[in-house]
Every structure is written in structure tokens, then in C-alpha cells.
Amino acid sequence: MKYNQLGNSDLLVSEICLGTMTYGQQNTIEQAHAQLDLAVDAGINFIDTAEMYPVPPRAETYSLTETYLGHWLKHQPRDKVIIATKIVGAGRSFKWIRDGSPRVDAKNIQAAVEASLQRLQTDYIDLYQIHWPDRYVPIFGNTNFDLRHEREQIPIEEQLTAFDKLIQAGKIRYIGLSNETPWGVCEFCQQAEKLGLPKVISIQNAYNLINRTFEMGLAEACYRENVGLLAYSPLAFGYLTGKHVQLSPPQSRLAMFPGFGQRYTKINVKPAVTAYTELAQKYHLSPTALALAFVRSRWFVSSTIIGATTIPQLQENINSININLTPEIEAEIEAIHLRYPNPAP
């Protein structure tokens, strides 16, 4: 396992990060702990979660993922595991989270961190992320900035000041963004420098063979500001495994939760996935291995977040670290990308 420095921090994170958003919905606590044990044994030291998880979000399962993780974490050497979690952003109706008003303001940041610490059964969180911006931005498959959706926003200065107090108190170590834009990355970094407040070290955005929009503006912004990408959905909600080309398996997330993952239901997704699946077969690779190896090989990716519901799935995902793409494969990937550019942004 390779380890990468995350931004300008002293965190050395494994090139594969274990995502946990199925814990409490599709995975029992025993299954979750088995996955965590396997991941650590394979050299993974980086675990990502969120107060909102599991997903799809429901009042009945809210925060179960952190709770399951906490039961496991209390039996681990704390300094050997890097834990990342997230505060819910604004603009979505979660009536069960902080009286239905989950803004990223000082009060909510304090409350969210304290609750996560309790559930995780730890004294500190290594990386604390804003799950999506407090201000309006088009996210989760929406691509056009629509002024009609503009809303009041919590000033970035207030957010950074609240995080600074928690860092000074030793409750979080570093901060990161998620589902952000180039403007957001630059604004957070510039305000931090201007005001002497903590600088973000990471961004967690979707990135995969059928969604490479990060390369357009965010890659430069993150390079200039030294912000590492934590790539989520590297298998595009399972599409890039090839299993949804015909009919989704009964136990897959798409079959269990119809309408979820709408960014992957657009018109050119299936032909693009078919092309990548055929490319993998041509070089005697599994579609999963091809997709994960591609994401891991990008210079701007600090860690690739994998998730699984079964141990064999998780083992296959982890084994992808042994796959390195040849120049010939990369050239064919680019040819497909030119034919189907970002069908699932």
C-alpha cells in the first residue's frame, strides 16, 4: 500500500480509503467490523464516514454509520487510524438533523462535532469536512448554476473561525471540503490566508471514468492551493463494474433504492460503460480493476474512496492496487473519453 501526504498536513493517507456509507442500512455492525478489519490488515489507514450516513438518509438510520465505526474504533490504536467525517450542508430537508436546520454555522459546527466525537468514541477527528457547501451550488448531477436557487449563506469566515476554535481545542486536526467548486476551493483558501485561519487540505468530489469534470477547473485550483482530492464514487455507483449494463442485480443499490444516484442515469452512461467494460476484457482485466486503477493513477488523487457491501467486493477493490495501466490502455481510455465525454457529471 502506498501512502500520500494530504495537502500540506502531516497526514499520510493510504492510496485507498474505506468508505462506510452502507453501514447501518445494507451492512450490519458485524459486517461493518469485518470490513474494517480486512481493510486495516491490507494496509488501509484511512476511513471516511459522515454524520448523515448511511445513505439513502432516513431518520431511522441517521448516524448509525458513525456509531458502528465508533464501536470498532475504541478497540484500535487510535494513532494508527485516520478518521474523516462530515457535517451535513444546507439546502436539503433533513428534519431529523438539528431541528431541521443543518446550516454550516458556528452553532451547528460545534454541535455536529461534539455529536460525532461521542458516536465515534474518540477524543478527536483527523479530518472534518463540509459535506456540501452551505451556499447554493449545483451538485449531485446538477450541472447548471441557476440563480433562481440562490439563497442566504453562512460567511466562510464564520465557518473557518468555528473550525479554528475546534482545532485549538484539539477536537479536530484538519478541515476539508466536499462537493465543492473551483471558486469555493479558492475562496476558502484565500480567506484562511488573509485571516490567519486554518486552511483546507482536501476536497472530496466524485471522480471516475464517466465523470472527469474535476479535471476542468478543480485540478488547477487544487494544484495551486495544495488541496488533495479524495475521489468518491470511483465505480460510478457500481456502473463501472459492468453489472448494470443489462439489468441491475436485485441486491445492488440501484435495485434497492430506485431513483438514487440520478447522475448515473443519463443517456450516454450505458454506451460509455459498455465501451470501458469491453476495454477491460480486451486486456484481461475486470471492469472494476480498470476503473479503480484509472482513478488511483491520476496525479491529483490523494486517496480513492472505495465502498462495498460484501467481503469479496471489498477484496477485489483493494486488490486493484496491484494494477498499473499501460500507455496503450491509457490511450484507449482517452479515445473512449473523447467519444463519450463525461456522460455522468
N, C-alpha and C positions, 0 to 999 in steps of 0.2 A: 504494500500500500504506500502510495506517495502522499506527502503532506505539504500543504501550501500555506504560506503566510496570508492571512486575511487582511487586506488593506494595509494600513500602517500599524496594526495592532501586534501584540506578541502572541496571538492565537495561531497555532499551526494546526490546520484542519485537514482531515483526511479527504482525499480527492473524491470519495464517495461519502455522502451524508445520508443517514437513515431518516426518512420521512415517516411520520406516525399518524397521519390523519384518518386512518381506518380504525385505530384503537378505540374501542367503545361502541362501534357501530358494526363493522364487519369482523373485527377481531376481539376475542375475549381477553381478559387480563393475562391468562396463562399463555395464550398465543402471542400476545404482545411481548411478554417477558422472554419467550423462546426466540423471537426475532431479535430482540435487543442483545441477548446472549450470543447468538450467532454472529451478529454484526460486530460486536466487540472482539470476539475471537478471531474475526477476519481482519482486524486492524482498524476498523472504523471507530473514530473517537468523537464524532460529530453527530448529534441528534437534534432534529428540528421538530418543533411542535407549535401549538398556538392555543390561546385560551378558548377560541371558538371551536376547536376540534372536539369530536370527529365531524366530518362533513359527509353528506349534507347536514348543515347545522339544524339542530332541533333543541327545544327547551329541555326535553327529557334526557338528552345525552350531553348537554353543554358541559365542557371542561373535563369530561371523563378521560380524554387522552392524557392530559397533564396528570390527572390522578393516577392512572395506570403507570405512567412513566415515573412518578414520584415513588410509588411502592417499590419499583425496581432500583431507582437511583440511590435510595437510602442504604442499599447494601453494596454500593460500588465505591471504590476510591474516588472521591469527588474531584480531585485534581487531574484525574486521568480521562474525564469525560467532559466534552464541551457541549453545553446545553443552550439551544436557541429557542426562544418562544416569541410570541407576538401579541400586541394589543389590537383589538378589533377597531377598524376605522369607522368613519361616519358614512351616512348615506344609505344604509341598509337597515331594514326593520327587524331588529332583534329585541323584542320586548322583554326578554328574559335576561338581558345583559344591562346591569346598572340602570334599572328603571327605564329601559328603552331609549336611553340617550347616550350611546357609546361614542362620545366625541373624544378626540385626542387632545384633551386639555389637561392642565396640571392636576386637577382633582381626579380625573379618570385615570391618568397615567399612574398616579400614586396608588389608587385603589386596585388597579389591574395588576401592578407589580406585586403588591402585598398578597393578593389572592393567588397569583401564580406561584410565588415562593412557598405558600402554605401547601398548595396542591403538590408541588414538585418535591416537597420535603427537603429543601435546601436553603442555605443562607444567602446564596447569590445566583444570578443568572448571567451566563457568559456573554450572550448576545441577545439584546432585546430589540425587537423590530416593530415598526408600524406596519400592520398587515396590509393596509392600503391607505392612500393619502386621506387626510381629513378634508381637504378641499375636493371639489369636483374634478375628476379626470375620467376619461373613458377607459374602462378596464374590463377584464374577463370576456374578451371577444368583441367588445365595442371599440371601434377604431376612430370615429369622427368626434372631434371636440365640438360639442353642441352648447352654445352659450345659453340656451334655454334651461339647461340643468345647473347653471352656476348657482352657488349657494354661499352663505356666510362661512368663513373658515377660521379655524384657530390659528393665530400667528405662529409661524415657525419658531420665532424667538421664544414664545411661551413653551412650546414643546421641548426645545433644546434646553431651556432653563430647568424645566421639570426633570428631564433626564440627567442633567448635571447634578442636581441635588441627590438623586438616587445613586449616581456613581460615587459622589463624595461620601455617601452613607455606606458604600460597599455592597449595595443590593443588586446592582448590575455593573458589568465591567465595560461593555461596549454597546453601541447602538447601530441599528441598520434600518434600511427601508425595504419595502416590498411593493410590487405592482406600481412602480414609480416611473416617471418620465424623465427625459434629459433635463428639462427645466427644474424639476423637483430635486434631482441629484445636485445640480449646480447651486441651487438656492440654499439647500441645507448646508452644503459645504462652505459656501461663501459667507453665510450668516454665522456659522460656527467660527470661522477665522476672524471675522470682523468683531465679534462679541466675546471672543475668548471662551467659547463653549465647546462641548465635545463634538468631534467630527464623526460622521457616519463612516463605517468601514466596509459596509456591504449593501448589496441590493439583491433581493430575491424576486426574480421575474421568471415568467415562462420562457423556455428556450428549447427548441428541438428542431428536427429536420423539416417540419412543416410550419414552423413559426420561428423565423430567424430575424424578426423585426428588431431585436436587441442590437444587431449589427449596424443598423442605420444611423442612429444618433446616440444611443446609450453607450455603445462601445467606446466612442471617443470621449464622452463625458466621464465615464468611469475610469478610463485610462488617465486622463488629465488630472482627475481628483483622487486617484489611487483608491478606488472603490471596487471590491471584488464581487463578481456575480456568483450567486448561489442559484443554480439553474433548476427550477422546478418544472414538473411535467415533462421530463426528457423523453418519455414514451408517448406523449400526447394523449393522455388519458387511456392508454392501452392500445390506441390505434396503431402505433408503430411496432407493436408485436405482431401485427398481421391478423389478429384474432377477430377483428371486426369487419374485415373486408367483405365477408358474406353475411353472416348473421351473428350477432353478439352472443357469446356463451351465457347461459342462464344465470350463473353466479358472478358475472362481471358487473362492474359498477354501472355501466351504461344500461344493462338489462334490469338491474335492481332499482335504479333511480332514473327513470326516463326523463329527458329534458335537462339533465345535469351535464355540464361540460359542453355548453352550446357552441363554444368557439371551434369545436372539432366536428361540427355537423354541416359545414359549408360545402359548396358544390364541388370543389376540386380536391377535397381531402381524400376521398377513396381512390381516385386515379393516382394521386401522388403517393399514397401509402402502397398501392399495388406496385408502383414502379420501384420504390425503395425495398419492398419485400422481394421482388424479383432480382434486384441488385444483390441483396444479401445472399440469396440462394445461388447466384452465379459464382460467388466467391466462397461458398460453403460456410456461410455464417448464419446464425439465427438473426431474424429481423431485430430482435431485442438487442443483441450484441452490437450490431451495426449502429443502431440509433444511440445507444449509450456511449459507444466508443467515439462517435462523432462529437457529441456534446463534451465529453471529457477532454478531447483533443484541442478544443478551442483555447487560444491564449488568454482570453478574458475570463474564463470559467475557473473560479477558485474551488468549487465543490459542486458535484452533481447530486441532486437530491433524488434518491430512489425510494419507492414505496412498494409494498407487496402485501397480499393477503395470505399467502402460503409460504412455507419454508422453501419449497422448490423454486418458486418465483424469486424469492429473495436471494437464494444461492445463485441462480442464473444471473441476476442483476449484478451481484458482487463479482462474479467470475468475469464480467465484461472488462475488468481492469487488465486482463491478460490480452486483450485485443487491441492491436495498433493498426490504424488504417494505412494502406499503401498509397503512394501518389496516384496509382491507377484508380483505386476505389474513390479517392477524393475527387478526381477529375469527373468520374461518372456521377458522383453526388452533385457536383456543381452543374452538370448537364441537366439533371432532373430538376434541380432548383430553378434553372433558367426556364424550364418548360412549365413548372408549377411554382411560381414564386410566392412563398408564404400563404398557402391556402387556409391556414388556421391562425391568423394573427390575434 
